[in-house]
Amino acid sequence: MTTYLITGGAGFIGSHLAQVLSARGETVRVLDNLASGKLQNLEPARQGKGEFSFLEGDIRDLATCREAMEGVDYVLHQAARPSVQRSIEDPLATHSVNATGSLNLLWAAKEAGAKRVVVASSSSIYGDVEPADAPKEETLPPRPLSPYAVSKVAMENYCAAFYKVYGLETVCLRYFNVFGPRQDPDSPYAAVVPKFLFALNSGQAPTVFGDGRQNRDFTYVDNVVAANLAACTAPEAPGLAINVAAGVSHDLIDLLEVLGELTGGAAQPTFGPPRAGEVRYSLASLDRARRVLGYEPLVDFREGLARLAELARQGRYLS
Ligand SMILES: NC(=O)c1ccc[n+]([C@@H]2O[C@H](COP(=O)([O-])OP(=O)(O)OC[C@H]3O[C@@H](n4cnc5c(N)ncnc54)[C@H](O)[C@@H]3O)[C@@H](O)[C@H]2O)c1
């Protein structure tokens, strides 16, 4: 029996990982301090075939990481203080969770002899590159524009060093704008897809920061789950950073138009000032993901949004 530790498993992406692994009959342990995660997100994983346990705790505490790591084969490290905006308001808090917390976790994994640690990194580490519309390849040097992006670069550097120095197998997956059910629509730091969807569904005008022509490689959560599972065993993956995305970008005005069609909501936005720390264009190269992980996006932008709009219509967005 294989045991997976999912840090941040009560959050958006972590809860999908927990659900899929538990449905496959794997042993799943979730470590989460419920800072932004919710116990309710874990219900599908609890009902799966596999043995499931939840440890409420903080990755900033090494003893907690050690306790969580006992008997673990694979670690899927999702716990973080997400959001570029939050990191601008409080960079120390972002650093302590995303950088120091990740270091604790790697140290505990190394001590316990975990087989592999797959971590959630971010497309934000690329910053703005020239030419702006070129797909971002993993070989580009990181040019972080925000404390959040810096904290993810630090985590990636620790992962690379742990692989080189201790032989702990680590893989960094650089997620590009993930969306899907359970992503929090209510927080002041909510991501753009749930914010727009819920604004349209309640007849409110969505707010666009900037001119709306900034684009993102929006990635449905099922693609991210598939990439994580592949990254646990792919022989060439250790020591690498690998993009996880759809490989197509859409700007915010496109996003609003598609959501408007799918929901029948009025899509007239109000415009606010551009936000500091955010990149303007974001498109992933998937060459490495395809080669190393055998990755292929399963669900594209429109299909993902259609699934999401339908779940929201049925009142099952959080289920
Ligand atoms: N959603 C995206 O578009 C996206 C893009 C790039 C990278 N990521 C990364 O993916 C991961 C998951 O993001 P998400 O969108 O599911 O966010 P989320 O906020 O839903 O999940 C993060 C989880 O980590 C938990 N957590 C926070 N601090 C913790 C701590 N100190 N100890 C233990 N648990 C803690 C939270 O309670 C939450 O359950 C994060 O590492 C994030 O930086 C997400």
The ligand as a Tripos MOL2 file, in Angstrom:
@<TRIPOS>MOLECULE
LIG
   44    48     1     0     0
SMALL
NO_CHARGES

@<TRIPOS>ATOM
      1 N1         -4.3630   28.1440   -7.6580 N.am      1 LIG1
      2 C1         -3.4210   28.5330   -8.5240 C.2       1 LIG1
      3 O1         -3.7170   29.0730   -9.6050 O.2       1 LIG1
      4 C2         -1.9670   28.3140   -8.2270 C.ar      1 LIG1
      5 C3         -1.0200   28.7450   -9.1760 C.ar      1 LIG1
      6 C4          0.3280   28.5460   -8.8910 C.ar      1 LIG1
      7 C5          0.7210   27.9050   -7.7370 C.ar      1 LIG1
      8 N2         -0.2240   27.5140   -6.8270 N.ar      1 LIG1
      9 C6          0.2300   26.8400   -5.6030 C.3       1 LIG1
     10 O2         -0.5370   25.6590   -5.4460 O.3       1 LIG1
     11 C7         -0.6890   25.3700   -4.0570 C.3       1 LIG1
     12 C8         -2.1490   25.1610   -3.7000 C.3       1 LIG1
     13 O3         -2.8540   26.3660   -3.9880 O.3       1 LIG1
     14 P1         -4.4380   26.4940   -3.8750 P.3       1 LIG1
     15 O4         -4.8800   27.3500   -4.9990 O.co2     1 LIG1
     16 O5         -5.0500   25.1490   -3.6960 O.co2     1 LIG1
     17 O6         -4.5670   27.3690   -2.5600 O.3       1 LIG1
     18 P2         -5.3990   27.1040   -1.2080 P.3       1 LIG1
     19 O7         -5.2730   28.3520   -0.3980 O.co2     1 LIG1
     20 O8         -6.7650   26.6280   -1.5280 O.co2     1 LIG1
     21 O9         -4.5680   25.9180   -0.5280 O.3       1 LIG1
     22 C9         -3.4500   26.1340    0.2970 C.3       1 LIG1
     23 C10        -3.6280   25.2510    1.5190 C.3       1 LIG1
     24 O10        -2.4790   25.3640    2.3540 O.3       1 LIG1
     25 C11        -2.9200   25.4430    3.7020 C.3       1 LIG1
     26 N3         -1.8830   26.1260    4.4840 N.ar      1 LIG1
     27 C12        -1.5380   27.4370    4.4340 C.ar      1 LIG1
     28 N4         -0.5680   27.7000    5.3000 N.ar      1 LIG1
     29 C13        -0.2680   26.5250    5.9270 C.ar      1 LIG1
     30 C14         0.6510   26.1680    6.9370 C.ar      1 LIG1
     31 N5          1.4700   27.0760    7.4820 N.pl3     1 LIG1
     32 N6          0.6800   24.8880    7.3470 N.ar      1 LIG1
     33 C15        -0.1560   23.9510    6.8160 C.ar      1 LIG1
     34 N7         -1.0570   24.2520    5.8440 N.ar      1 LIG1
     35 C16        -1.1110   25.5150    5.4050 C.ar      1 LIG1
     36 C17        -4.2130   26.2330    3.6380 C.3       1 LIG1
     37 O11        -5.0350   26.0850    4.7670 O.3       1 LIG1
     38 C18        -4.8410   25.6560    2.3570 C.3       1 LIG1
     39 O12        -5.6260   24.5230    2.6520 O.3       1 LIG1
     40 C19        -0.0170   26.5210   -3.3190 C.3       1 LIG1
     41 O13         1.3070   26.1390   -3.0070 O.3       1 LIG1
     42 C20         0.0040   27.6370   -4.3300 C.3       1 LIG1
     43 O14         1.0280   28.5660   -4.0930 O.3       1 LIG1
     44 C21        -1.5520   27.7070   -7.0460 C.ar      1 LIG1
@<TRIPOS>BOND
     1     1     2 1
     2     2     3 2
     3     2     4 1
     4     4     5 ar
     5     4    44 ar
     6     5     6 ar
     7     6     7 ar
     8     7     8 ar
     9     8     9 1
    10     8    44 ar
    11     9    10 1
    12     9    42 1
    13    10    11 1
    14    11    12 1
    15    11    40 1
    16    12    13 1
    17    13    14 1
    18    14    15 2
    19    14    16 1
    20    14    17 1
    21    17    18 1
    22    18    19 2
    23    18    20 1
    24    18    21 1
    25    21    22 1
    26    22    23 1
    27    23    24 1
    28    23    38 1
    29    24    25 1
    30    25    26 1
    31    25    36 1
    32    26    27 ar
    33    26    35 ar
    34    27    28 ar
    35    28    29 ar
    36    29    30 ar
    37    29    35 ar
    38    30    31 1
    39    30    32 ar
    40    32    33 ar
    41    33    34 ar
    42    34    35 ar
    43    36    37 1
    44    36    38 1
    45    38    39 1
    46    40    41 1
    47    40    42 1
    48    42    43 1
@<TRIPOS>SUBSTRUCTURE
     1 LIG1         1 GROUP 0 **** ****
